Amino acid sequence: MIGLSTYAYFWQMSDRVEAPIGLREAFEDTRAQGVELFQICDHRGLLAYDRNQLAELAAIARDLELTVELGTRGVQIEHLQRHLEIAEMFGATLLRSMITPDVDRDRSRESLRQVLPDFERAGVSLALETYEQIGTADLVGLVTELDSSHLGICLDPANVVARLENPKQCVETVGQTAINVHVKDFAFDRQPGWVGFTYSGAAMGSGLHDYRHLLTQVRPRERGVNEIVEHWLPWQETPEQTVRAERAWTRTTIDYLKGIA
């Protein structure tokens, strides 16, 4: 299933625009785009909401017939258990997280080992995202070692370039361990004067991401793995231009995903 993320509304939800939207507006816009899935990912306000506010948001999503996934950062036991509680309120069956630089692999393994039985009982899967903090092969090895039906990888090959990994190799290494996919294109642009590059986002289909290769290697549609739209859109000259570009990139990505086989 195609879904949108808070990262598809990054600038629209930011304080750099005059009237930033909230989660309710993002939910409503997602449905207006003909999309039935939304991933609340790294949303700063989520942990600040009380139980009544969370219940209200969950009710809004249900009224819109919108499926919700969650996303956070970190694998500390208490942190994951708190997000598991929130996931259950939303009826979410997937939580994306990541191993942060302040927690080494041994501590991460032990935290995950302790918390995974709670996820299994709740029927919620935990997807660890590919990032520069840990090599893709090491992340796959950790997931394989823990051997849980509710643990896998959130595949985002754009992130691993900062580790000097090749995105296509990342896709091939992750393969069938992917249980969630973050969809965005990316490209290098020369800096003025030809002194270095800027690595940033690109409109889907215009950059370096070989998405057909990902579809072949991961087979997300045959396996029921959701494809979540997000962007690395640089700030444009004005807030109005930035919001227009963000909305255009979202529409482009949705159409691209629907059109590619």
N, C-alpha and C positions, 0 to 999 in steps of 0.2 A: 504494500500500500504506500502511496505517496503521502508524505506529511510535510507540514511547515514547522519551523522552529522559531523560538524567540530570536535566534540569530538571523532569521529572514526579516525580522522587524527591528534589527539592532538600532538603527538611527531613529526610526519612528518612535521607539520606546525610550530614547535617550533624552537627557536634559539639554541637548544641543539644538533641539527644535522647540518652537514656541509652545506647542500644545502636545506633549508626548502622550501616546496612547498607553493604556494599561492592558492587562491580560484579557479582560472582557472584550475590548475592541479588537484585539488580535484574534481571539476566538471567532468573533463575528465575521471578521474579514477573511479568515481562513475558510469558513463555510461559504462566504460569498464568492470565493475563488473556486468553489467546487471541490474542495479538499476536506476530508473527513478525519484527519489525524493531526494532532498538534503536540509537539514536544516542548515542554517548559524546561529549558536548558540553561543552567547557570543564572537563573533569575534571582537577583539579589534580594527581592522582597519576600520570597517564598517562606523562608524560615521566620520572618518577622510577623507573618500572618497568624492570628489566633485560630482556634479550631472553628469558630463560627465563620470567619472570613474564608477559610479553606473550604468549608462545607458549601458556602455560597458560590464560590468559583466552580466547585465540582458540580453543583446543581446547574449552573449556567452551561457548562460543557455538555451535561446530559440533555438539557433542553434543546441544545443545538445539534444533538446526535453526533457529538464530536468525541472521538477516542483520544485519550491523553496519555502521553509518556512523560517521564520526568528525567532531568539531567542535573548532575551536581559534580563536584570535584572532591576527591579524597576517598580513602578507604578505611578511615578510622571506624571502629565498631559502633560507637554511639552515633556518629554522623550518619552512617548507612542505616542504622535502625530507625533514626528519626525520619529519614527520607522514605523508608519502607512504610512507616505509618502514614505518611502523606500520600504515597502511591496507592495505598489501600483505600484512602478516602476518595481518590479520583477514579478508582477502578483501573488504575494503570497496571499493566503487566510487564513493563520494562523500565528500569532505571539505568541510565547511562552515567558512568563515573570515570575517573581517571586516577592513576597513581601519581601523586604529587612528589616533587623533588625532596620534600622533607621526610619522606618515609621510604626506607630502603626495601629491597625486595623481600628479605626475610620477614620483616614486620608486616609488610603487605600480605604475604602469604598467610601468616598466622591470623591476621584480622579477617581476611576473607574466609579462611577455614572455619572460624568461629561464627561468622554471621551468615554463611550460606545456608545452613539448615533453616534459619528463619525465612529466607527468601524462598526456599523450596516449599516450605509449609504454606506460605502465602500465595504461591503461584506467580511470583514476580521474578523476572530474569534480570541479572546484573550484567551490563555490557561495559567492558573496560575499553576506553578509546585509545587508538594508536596516536602517540604523541612523541615528541623528541626526548622526553624524560626517561624513556625506557625503550630499548631496541625492540623492533617488531617481533623478531624471533624469540626474544626473551619473554615478551608478553604472551605470545602464543604458547611458549613452554610453560608458563605459569598457569594459564587457563587449562592446558592439557593435564598438567600435574594434579590440579585440584579436582578435575574430572566430575563436574557437576552439570546436570541437565539444565540448570538455571544460571550458568555462567558462560559468557562468550565475549566476543570483541565487537566494539563499535568501530567500524572501519572508516577512517578518514585519511586517505593517502596524502592529502595536502600537508598534513601536520609534520610528517616524518622528514620532509626535505630539510628542516632545520637541523636534523641529525645526519645530514648528508646521505640519507637513504633514498633509493630510487622509488618513486610512487608505484610504478608497475610491479616492482619486486615486492613492495609492501603488500599489494593486493594479492599476489601469488602466494606469499607466505601466510597471510591470514586465511584465505580461501574459505573453507566450510566452517571455520570457527567464528565467522562473522554472524552476529545475530541482530545487527543494526548497521545501517549505512548512512553517513553524513554526505550529502551531495552538494558539492560546490566546485567550480572550475578555478584554475589558478594559472598564473603566467609570470614571467620575468620581463621587466621593462628596463631599458638602459637609462641610467641617470644622465642628466644634462652634462655635456662634456665628455661622455663616455667613461666616466669614472665610477664604475660599479653598476649594480643592478638594484632594482626594487622588486621584491617577490611579494605579489599581492593577488587579490581576486580578479576574476574575469567573468564576463557574462557566459553562462553555461553554453558549451559548444564552441567557444571562441578561443579557449586557452589550451593548456597542455594535457588536460585530463582525458585519458583514453577510456571513456565510460563503457564503451562496448566491451573492452577487455575486462573491466570489472564485472559486467553482467555475465560474461562467459566463465570467469574464474569463480565467482561467488554464487551465481545463480540465485539472486535474492528473490526473484518473483516466483520461481518454482518452489523455493523453500519457505515462503511466507515471511521474508525479512523486509522490514519497512525501510523505505528510502526517504530520508529527512532532508528537506531543502534548507540550506543556510548560505550565507554569503560572507566574503571578505571584501566588502565594497569600501574603497577609500572615500573619505569625505570629499564632496564636490565643492564648488565655489560658494554655494549658498545652501541653507537648510532646505529650501524648496527644490533645488536641483538634486540634492542628495536623496530626499524622499522620493522624488519622481524616478530616479535611477534605481533605488532599492525596489520599488514596486515593479518597475519594468524588468529587473533581473529576476524577481520572483515569478512573474508571468512567463518569462523566457524559459526558466528552469522547469516549471510545471509542463509547459508545452513540449519541451525537449524530452522529458521523461516519458510523457504520454506517446511521443512519436517514435522513440527509439525501441528497437526490438532486441 
